């Protein structure tokens, strides 16, 4: 049987929903899973390292990559660009490796159009109050920016129907277990990996 291609797992949801935390824990528990590092023009936050959390680039360089079609997807969010370098993702999937992307909703919808066989999962907070509390605790943004993010989050929740799955991030261990279950189920789908019994008719 030919080796099947890897899965493209897309995680997105409102800012502050905990996508990054879930992604990190999932990668810790599933070491064979490859994390696709996104590119952004926003400033790095305390503790973030270029090339590990994001590729931090200037606006002009990002726009040049858009023009050269070197991004699998890209979006502009809160006045900053976000995108996914194309080559590394496509190479890993073709080699049979599972790749996980943690991206904004605009980018996820772009990928869904060109790669509908991806696994699209929407991460949501337990409530808007919890979301507000999480964003405030970051301490990295002004109140004006925080309010803009909360208003955007309300709009983004309307896109949940575009996804295959939704996971409420209330308790991280529980949410991670749900994500692992989704991946296991997707690998068992007949359309992804048709199986032929040899030697006997069934």
N, C-alpha and C positions, 0 to 999 in steps of 0.2 A: 504494500500500500504506500502511495506517495506521502511524503511528509506534508502535513497540512500547514497552512500559514498560521501565524500567530494571531491573537486577538488584539484589537485596538480598543482599549477601555477608556472611555471619556467621562471624567467627573467634572461636573460644574454645578453652579448654584449661587445664591447671593453671597456677596462679600460678608465674611464673618460667620458663615454657616459651618466652618470647620473643615473645609475640603483639604487643606494642607495637612492638618493633624491626622485625618483619616488616611490620607495618601501615605504619609510617613510610616504609620503603624502597619498598613497593608504591605508596604515594601519590606518592613522589618520581618514580618511573618512569612512573606513569600519572596525569598531572595532571588528567585529566577525571574521575577517580574522586573521589566526595564522601565525606569522613569524617564520620560521625555522632558528635558529641561526647556521651558518656554523662554521666549525673549521678550523684553519689555523696555520701554523708554522711561518708566517711572524710576524714582530714586530708590536705592536700596534701603531697607529697614535695618535697625540694629540686629546684628547677628547673621544677616543674609550675606552669602558669599557668591561672587560672580562665577557662573559656570556650574554651580551646585543648586542653588535655589532658583536662579534665573540667569540668563545672559543679559546683562544690563548694557544697553546700547543707546547712542545718541539718535535723535529723531531723523536726521539726514541719512544715517546709515540704515536705519530700519526701512525708510521709504525707498531707498535704493534696492533693498532686498525684495520689497513688494514688486517693484518694477521688473526685477529679474525673475519673478515667479519662484523664489527660493523658499517661500513659506507655505506650509500645508494649509494654514488658515491664519487670519489676522483680524484684529478688531481694535477699535478705539473706545476706551472706557475711562470716564472721568479725566479726559484730556490727555491720556497716555495710550500708547500703542502696546498691544500684546500680540504675540504670534508664536507659531510652532515651526521651527526649521524642518523642511520637508525630507531631506535625504536620509537622515539617521532613522527617522520613524519608518519610512518605507523599506529601508534595508533590513531592519530588525524583524518586521512583520513577515517579509518574504523568506527570511531565514528560519521562521517558525517560532520566533520569540514573542511573548506577550508584552505589549507596551501600554503604559498607562499615561494619560494626559490629564492634567488638572488645569482647565482653561475656562475662560469666560463664556457666557451663554452665546454671544454672537459668534464666537469662534466655533463652538460646538455645532451650531446650526449649519455653518459653512461646511464642516467636515461631514455632517450627516448627508449633505447633498452629493458629495463626491465619494463618500465611503459609508453607504447605508448599512453595511454589515458590521459596523462597529457596535460596541455595547455602550449605550448612552444612559448614564445614571445621574439623577438630579439629587443633590444633597440639600436638605432644608433644616433650619433650626426648629426647635420645639415650638417657639413662638416669636413674635416680633420683639417682645420685651427682652427675651434672652438674646436675640440678635443684637439689639441696641447695647445691652450690657457687655457683650463680647467685644464689640467694636470700640466702645469707650475704654475698656481695659487695655487695649493695645497701647493707648497713649501716644500714638504716632501721627494723629491727624487733628486738624482744627475742628471745632464744633460745626462749622459751616460745611466742611467736607463730610463729616459724619452724617449730618442730616441729609446731605445729597445722596450718600450711599444707602441710607435707610429708605429714602423715597424711591431710589432705583431698585432696591430689593423687592419692594411691593410690586413694581412693574414686572420684574423678572419672574416672580412666582407664577405669573400667568403662562409662562412657557413650559411648565412642568408636563403638559400633555404631549410635548414634542419628544419626550424621552421614553426609554424602554422601562426604566425603573425609577422609583423614588425611595430614598432612605432618609429617615429622620435622625439627625445627629443629636441625640439626647445624651446617651452614655456611649463614649467612644468604643469600648470593647464590644458592645452589642451592635453598633453600627458597622464595625469592621467585620464581625461575623456575618452580617447580612451581605456585605460586599463580597466576601469570600464565597458565600453560597451562590451568589449571582454568577461569579466566574466559573464555578464548578458546573452549574447548570448549563451555562452557555457552551462549555466544552463538550457537553453531552448531546447537544442539539444535532439531529440527524443531518440537517442541511449544511452544517459546518464540517462534519466528518462522517460521511456515509460509510457504513460498514458492511462488508460482504462476507458471509460465512463460507468457508471453503470445505469441500469434501462431503457436505451433506446439504440436502435441500431443506429449506425452512419455510 
